[in-house]
Amino acid sequence: MQTLSHGAIRAATPGKRGPPLPMPSPTLAAAERLEAALERLLAAIEAREAAREAPTRDMVPRAEVEALSARLDDALARLRLAMAEQTPGGAEP
């Protein structure tokens, strides 16, 4: 919502000189700015939610992530075993 100043309203209506327009109170002006900010915030939240819900091509299927995780766990287990074999006494470091 765009708020026009008193001078802008006067300039936009040449030749139509009625009674002077009342100047908005500071409280009313602050409330209008707050309302505009809340509207922008709501639009940003809605856009973020829409982007979050929309699937992207870059996402990796969950099954692939789980398979990779299992392979990494196996590799870590083999590494721990190899380290234990290399450590004097066979104890884990």
N, C-alpha and C positions, 0 to 999 in steps of 0.2 A: 504494500500500500504506500503510495507516494503522497507526501504532504506538501502542498504548495504554500509558499510564504504569502503574506499579505500583499507584498509588492508584485509577486508573480500573478496573483489573481487579478489585481488591478491592471497589469499589463496585458493580460489575456482578454480583458473585456473593455477595450477602448470605447469611449463615448457613452458607456453605461455607468454613469456616476450616480450611485445611490448613496445611502447612508454608509459611513465608514464601517468596514467589517471589524468585528471585535478581534483583538489579538488573542490567540490561544494562550491559556494559562500554562505556566511551566509544568504543572502537574498533568494536564491534559496532553501536552506535548510528550512528556516522559512516558505516559501510558500508551500513547500511539507508537512510540519507538519500541517499547517493551512488547507490544502486540506484534509489531512487524518482526522483531527478533524471534519471538516464539514461533511465528509462522515459518520463518527461515529454518529454525531448528527442527520443527516438525517435518518439513520437506526433506531436510538432510537425513533425519532418522528413517523416514519412509524409503528414501533412495538407498540407504545402507542396508535396510532389511530386504529390499527387493534384490539387491546385489548378492546378499548372503544366501537367499533362497534359490537364486538362479544357478543351475549347475554350470560349471565352466569346463572347458576341454582340458585344462591343465590339471584337473583333479585326478589323483591316482586311485584306482579301485581298492576298496578295503582289503579284498583278498590278496592283492599284490603286496600291500603293506604288511599284512600278517605273514605272508610267505618270506618276505625280506627279513622281517623281525626274527622269524624262526631260524633262518640261515645265519643271521648275526649271532643269535644265542648259541648256536652250534659252534660257530667259529670261536667265540669267546671261551666256550667250554674246552675246546681243543687247545687253545692258547694257554689256559690255566693249567691243563694237564701237562703240556710241554714245559711250562715254567716250573711246575712241581718236580718234573723229572730232572731238570737241570740244576735245581737247588740242592745243595748238600743235605743229606738226610731225607730228601723227598718231601719235605714240608712246604706248604704254600708260603710264598713271601708275605 
